């Protein structure tokens, strides 16, 4: 009798991790602290508790290797977690590659992405702190819908400032948020000073994550019963997302395998950090020195591949602390590409530090080649993925083709962060050949970087690796 070839590697609910992994405990040198933009001194807990609950502030600065997950959060996680690890056998066959391709599928959560891994945790800790309302920003709507879902579970009011171009491109994401009781506004708005200033300068702006963050932070800071929740970038968000990588470590143990290459899309960095950090620990400790960890971003917003490593604001107006990260400049407004979740000028400081130190690398793609890969994936594996996730699909396909050329049996893992059921208009644009490619010259980026506060004057080298052999 022929042995059945496994497609899914699934864990039992009892295998759900009980702790999040904090990579700060394993860094060779400490992460550069966030700075007060006025004093240029490290920011303290008292300054952060205006918009964050103390428990999240503790997680932000903790150097403990593992942080317990409250049972109330694990109970909600069990609605969709652990998530499956898939072997992309049909894609491998189509590519005729000797490589094995695996993907962690986060599209099974109620909002359809990895985002509730953190939104549930953030809503829980805000509820415990006595908050009544949470405000946030969202790009493509994945984070906004995840926070709306979580706030409803804990009886919290939720307001979402959604980037204008995504608000117009993805109306069903807005409806999903409203279905869970959130109020959603196209950002920039006339509801905040930040929004009004942006609209005064450019009434036709397409918006950006940086602009929406400014509005949400201002809203939270001016209402006593309200806190702010961020869907990416910050250490505590990255921490919550490591539940994915911890599950993956168990799933690869079942397979008795270990990935050679891990790739994932990066906008703010929470998805890929959460996937890769438990594996990067092995690289830091010298157990897996040859592991390649590849961040994938759009050429329309090439933060890691063309940005500078320096302190910058996390928002467009300058309300947040200064963060040490790769940045295109906080005033940078990317073109209105369909991967709205990747339109951010900066990235998670932890991911940026690991990139700067060589533990991670980065590459960037045009929009149309990403959708070409996503369509191939849909026609082989069946899943229609989000435009953001499609960047990881493209990288995995390219590395599988390199493995074929070199006749190498590589094990490739990519983070498949969410479904694209609300992005079908983007696929329609691709199929009708009306989708545009965008990229930025160094001169344009250099001009935007002139607005960045001068903390570190030395210009750093760009980080980039080719996906094609030279």
N, C-alpha and C positions, 0 to 999 in steps of 0.2 A: 504493500500500500504506500502511495506517494506521501511524503511528509508535507503537511500544510505549511506554506510560507507565511510567517507572521507579518501583518501589516501594522497593527497597533500594539503598543506596549503600555498596558494600563496598570495603575496602582490601585490598591484598595483604599477606601476612605480611612482605614486605620493607619495607612502609611503617610497620611497628610502630615507635613512637618509641624513640629511643636514650637520651633524657634526660627526667627529670621537670622540670616547671616550678615554680619557687619564687617565689610572688608577693611574698614579703618584700623581694625586690630592687627592686620597683617601688612600694612604699608611699611615700606622701609623708612620713610620719613613722613611726618605728619602732614595732613592736608592743610594748605594755606587757609587761614580763617577768613570768614566774611568780614568786611570792613564797614565801619560807619562812613558814609560818603562825605560828611562834614569834617570829622576829625581824622579820618584815615586810620583809625585805631580799630582793633578787633571788636566786633559788636558783642554785647552781652545779652544774657537771657531776658533782662528787664526790657530791653529794646524790642525783642522778638515777641514777648507775650502780649503785645498790643493786638497782634493778629493770629497768634498760634497758641494752642493749649500747651501747658508746661510739659506734659508727657511727650509730645512730639518734639519739643525743644531739647529735652533730654536725649531722645533718640538721635537728633541732629548732630549732637556733639559727642555722643558716646564712643568710647574705644573698646567696649566689651565685644567679644567676638560673636556671641550669640545673644539675642534678645527674645525672651519668651513671647509667644503669641497668645493673647487672652483667649480663653475657651469660647467666649461669646463671639469672637471674630472667627475662630475655627469652625464654629457651628454654621455660620453663614457661608464660609468658604466651601463647606461640604455640599452646597447646592450644585456646584460645578467642578470642584476640585476633588482629587487630583485630575489634571487635564492629560489627555493622551499624547504620547509620543508616536508619531507615524513614520513608517519607512516608505519613502516615495518610490515604490517599485515600478510603477508605470512611467513615471518621469525618467527614471534611470534607463528603462528600456527604450524610450523615445530618443534619449541622448546617446544610447549605445555606449555607456560609460562603465568602466570597472569600479567606479566610486560608488559608495553607499551614501544615499542622501536621506537624512532624517529631519523632521520638523516637529517642534512643540506647538500644538494647536490650541491657541487661547480663544478661538472664536466660539467656544461652547459656553462662555459665561452669559448671563442674562443680557448685559449690554453689548455683548459680541466682541469683546477684546480683553486684553490683560489688565485694563485700567482699574476694575473693581478690586484687584489685589491690594491697592493702596486706598481707594476711595472708602471702602468698608472700614479699614483701620482708622483713617482720618475722621470719618463721621463718628465712629465709636468713641475715640478719645475726646472729640469735641463735645459729644453728648455727656460723657463722664465729667467734663469740666463745667457743665451747666450752660453751654451755649444753646441758643434757640435758632440760629440762622447761620448758614455758610454761603459765602460767595466765591466764585471762581471764574476762570477764563476757559475757553476751549477753542481748539483749532478746527479739526475735522468733526468734532462732536463726540469723539469716543470718550474723552475724559468727562465732558459735561454730562453725558448720559450715564456714565458710571457713578458720578457724584450724586446725580438726581436719584438714581436707584438706591444708593447707600443712605442718603438723607431720609428718604421715605421709610426705610427700615428702622431708623432711629428717631422718627418723628421730628425731624429738623426741616426748617424752611430752606430752600435752595434758590439762589439766583445765579445765572450763568451769562457771562459776557462772551458771545460767540463771534469769532473773527468774521467780518462782513462778507468776504468772498465765500467762505464756507457756509455761512448762514444762507446765502443765495444758492450755492451749488447743492447743498444737502438738506432740503427742507424736512426730510423724514427723520433726520437726527434730531432736529428741533422738536418735532412731534413726539418722538420717543421720550425726550426729556420732560416735555409737558405731560406726557402720560403718567410719569412718576411724580408729578406735582411741582416741577420746577418752573420758574419764570425765566424766559430766555430773551436776550436782547442782542440785536446786531451791533457789533462794536467796530468803530467808536460810536458812542451815544452822546446825547445831550444831558444824561443823568449825572455825569461827573465832571469836575473841572478838567481832568485829564482828557476826557473825550471831547469836551468843547474846544480845548486848545488845539487838539489834533485836527478837528473838523474846520477850525478857523484857518489853519494853514493849508489844508488840502481837503475840501468838501467831498471829493470823489475818491478818497483813499480806499484801497481794498482791505485795509486793516492788516494787523499782524498779531502774533501771539504776544509780543512785547507790549503793544498798545492795550490789548485786552487785559493783560496782567496789571498794567497801571490802573485801569478802571476798577478791577476787582480789589486790588490792595487799598485804593482810596476808599472804596465803599466799606470795606471791613474796618478800616482805621477810624471811620467817622460814625460808626454805629456800635454802641456798647454791647449789645447782645449778639454781635456778629464776629465770626472769625473767617479767615481766608484759608482756602485749601488749594495747593498747587499740584498739578497732575504729573509733574516730572521734575527734573533738575536737582531738587534738594536731596540731602543725604537720607532723610527719613522716608522719602518716597522710594528711592532706590532700595533702601532696606526692605520695605514691604514687598517689593517685587522679586526679591531673591527666593521667594517660595517656589518660583518657576525653576530656577537653577538647582535648588535643593531636590526637587522632585526629579529633575533630569539626571542628577547624579545617581539616584536610586534606579532609575529606568535603564541607564547604561550599565549599571552593575548587573541587572537582570540579564542584559544582552552579553555581558562579559566583553564589552567593547568600550572604547574611549574615542571621542572625536579628535580628528587631526585639525579641522578647521571649524570655527564657529562664526557665523555671521548673522547680522540683524540690522534692521533699519534704526537710524538715530535721528531724532528731532530734538528732544530734550535729554533723552538718554535712559529713561527709566526702564523701558522694555528690554533693551539690550544689556543694560547693566544687571538687571535682575536675572536674566538668562545666563550671562557669562561670568559674573563675579565668583560664584562658587568654584568654577573651573579655573579662573585666573589665580585663585589662591594656590592651586597646585603649581602654577607657573612661577609665582612669586617664591614659593618654597623650594623650587628647583626640581620638583617631581615630574613636570611636563614642560621642559624648556623649549621644545619645538612646537608647542601648541600655537596656532595662528588664530587670533581673535580680531575679526574685521567688522568695523562699523561702516554702515552704508548710508549715504545721504544723497539728496538731489543736487545736481550742479546748479540749480536755481537758488539754492541756499547752502553753499559749501562751507559750513562752519569749521569742520575739522580739517578739510583738505586745503582751504585757502584763507582761513582766518588766522588771527594772531593769539598767542597764549598770554593773557594779561588780565588784570582786573577790569571789570565792566559791570554796569547795572544789569539786573535781570529783567528789567522792563524798559519801555521806550522813553518814559518821561523822567525817570530817575528817582523813583520813590523807594526802590528796594535797596538793600545793602549791596556793596560791591563784591562780586564773586570772581575768584581766580578761575578762568576758563578760556577755552578757545572762543573767539567772538568775531563777528563781522561788524560790530559796532551796534550799540543799542538803538540807534535811529534807523538801522537797516530795515527796509520793507521789501520782502521778496516778491517776485511775480506770483500771480494767483494760480499756482499749480494745484492739481487735484489732490496731492498728498498734503492736505492742510496741516496735519499733525507734525510735519517736518519743516514748517516755515518758522523757525525760531533762530534768532541771531546768535545764541550761545548754546551751551551744552552743560550737562551735569559736571560739577567740579571734580568729582571722583573719577568719572570716565575720562575727563580731560587730563587729569594728572597721570592716569595709567597710560594714556596715549602718549603724553609727553615723555614718559619714562620708558616707552618701547614695549610695554606689555600688550598694548592694543595698537591696531593700525586702522587706516580709513581709506575709503574710495568713494567716488561720486559718479552718478549716472544722469543721463538725459531722461526726460519724462517718457518719451515714446518707446525707448528700448526697455524701460521698466514695464510698461503695459504689454509689450510684446511677450515678455517673459511671463507675466501674469496670465495672459491668455493661453499660452502653452501649458502652464500649470493647471488651469481650469479644465483644459481639454484632455489632460492626462490623469490628474489626481481628483478632479471633480469640484474642488473648492474654489469659489470666487473670493479672492482675498482683497483686503483693503489696499488702496494705492500705496500707503506707507509700507505695509508688509511686503508688497510686490518688489520693493527695493532689495529685500533679503532674498527673495526668490531669484531675482536676476543675478545676484552675486553667487548663490549656490549653483545655478546653472553654469555660470562662467567657470567656476572652480571645478565642476564636474567635467567640463569640456577640456580644461587643462589636464586633468587627471587622465582623460582618454588619450590625449596627445602624448603624454609621458608614460602611459601604460602603468599608472599607479593606482593601487586600491585604497584610495583615501576614504576616510569617514568624514562626511560633511554634515554639520548640524546647522539649521537656521531657525531663527525665532519667527514663527508665524503668528503675529501678534493679534490678528483679528480678521473678521469677515468683511466683504465688500458689498453687502446687500443694499446698503444705502449709497453706494458709489456707482450705480449702474449708468448714470448720466456721463460719468468719466469714461467708462468703457464704451459707451455710445460714441463719444467724441473720438476715441481711438479708432473704432471700427469705421466711422465715417470720414476718417482722415482729416479731421479739423482740429486735432490736438497739436499744440505748439511745443517746441523745445525752447528752453531758456538756459542761459548761463551768464555769469558775470565776469567781466574783465578785472584784473588786479587794480586798475585805476579806479573803477567804481567802488570796489571794496575799500581801497585805501582812503578814498574821500569820506566814506562812512566812518572809518576808524578814527578820523580826525576829531570826532565828537566824543571819543572815549577819554575818561579821566586819566591823567598821567600818574600811574603808580609805579609801573615798571617800564623803563624807557627802551630797553633792548628789544629789537624786533626778533622774533623767533622764527625758526624754519618751518615751512609748511610740512604737513604730514600727509603723505599720499603713497599708495602702492598701486602698481598696474595690475590689472586682472588678465592681461594678455602677455604672453612671453615676448621679451625683447629680441 
